[in-house]
Amino acid sequence: MESKISLRVSDEDLEIIDSFIGRHDFSNRSEFIREAALEYISRHSIRKGEREIPARIHLPKRFKHSIHYLISLDYFDSWEHALQELVKKGLLTINAEEVESKLRLYGEIGGRVESIIELDKERNRKYLRR
């Protein structure tokens, strides 16, 4: 059985998607979106046989997500391997509050950059309409 879903995409994003579909072996948008979603899930899922970080090891959620992402890229073989390498390099001794503070700051800066990009896009749209 197949289900139908609706998806909202900006015109700019749709142009990028359509261009990609045109250059690759996809018969339509649905096939591309389905393939992209499954690839994303596969990349961010823990493979069978890999163990979760033990409960006794407390890491900020972002660290856990970063480690998970690096495992999905095959940078690390498993959680154990990731933790061993990070401990060896002294990366797990970082003050978590300091890291969280820096991440918040980077998030604020990123938000400002996004605002500037949106303003620039709007200016370009207005310029192109003339």
N, C-alpha and C positions, 0 to 999 in steps of 0.2 A: 504494500500500500504506500502511496506517496501522498504527502501533504503539501498544500500550497501556502506560502508565506509572503508577506509584503515586506519590502525593504526600501527605505528612503536613502537616497544617495544624491549628493550635490551634483550639479551639472558638470563641474570640473572633474570630480572623481569618476563620474560615468564616462567621460571622454577618455580618461586614463585607462579605465577598465576595458572599454571598447577597443582602444588602440592595442592593448595587450592581447585581447582575444583575437584581434585581426592578425597579429604576428605569431600567434601560437596555435596549437592544435585543439581549440575548443570550438564546439559547434554552436554554442549559444551562451548567453549570460548565466543562465541557471547552472549549466555544467561547470562554468568557471567558479561561481560562488560556492557551489557544493564542494568542488575540489579544494578551493582555498580554505574553506571552513574545516574540512577534514584534515588538511595538512597542518593547519594551526593547532587543532586539537592534538594531533599526533606529536607535534613538536613540543607541546607543553604538557604532555602526559608522562607519567613515570612509567618506564618500561617494566615488564614483568621481571621479578627477581631482585629488583632494586628495593632497598629498604628505606623507610622514612628516616629523617633525622631523629635520633632517640629523644624521648620526652625529657630526659634529664639534661639535655643540652638546650639552653635557652638562647635563641637568636631573634633579633628583630625580624618581623615578617618580611621586610624588603630583602634582608640577607637571604632568607629561605627562598624567596622567589628568584633572586639572582642566582643562587646555587642551582635551583631547579632548571633555570634557563640555560646555564652553562652545561648542565648534564644533557639537556636536549640538543645542544650543539656539539655533543661528544667531546667537549673540553675536559670533562671529568667522566669517569666510567660509572660512578655511583656516588651516593651520599657519603659513604665512608671515605672514598678516595678524595672527594671534594674537601671534607672536613680535615683529613690528614694533611693535604697540601696547604690549606689555609692556615692551619695551626703551625705547620712547619715555617711558613712565611711570616708568621706573626700577625696575620690579618684579622684573626678573631679576637685579638686583645684590644682592638680599637674601642674607644669609649662610644657606646651605642648612642648616648644622648647627643654627643658631638656630631656623629654621623647623621642622626635624625635632623638636627638643627641645620646642617649643611644641605641635606636633601630638601628641607622646607624652603630654604633660601633659593636653591636651584629651581624648585618648583615655581616660586614667585617670579624669578627671572624668566623662566620658560613661559609663564603666563603673559608676561609683558611682551616678550618676543612674539608670541602668537598674536597678541593684539596689534602689534606693529605690522606683522605680516598681513593680517586681515585688512587693516587700513590701507596698506599698499595695494592689495588686490582690488579693493573698492575703488581706489584712485585710478588704477589701470582700467577697470571696467568702465568708469565714467569717461576716461580719456578715449577709449576705444569706441564708445557709443557716439562720440561727436563726429 
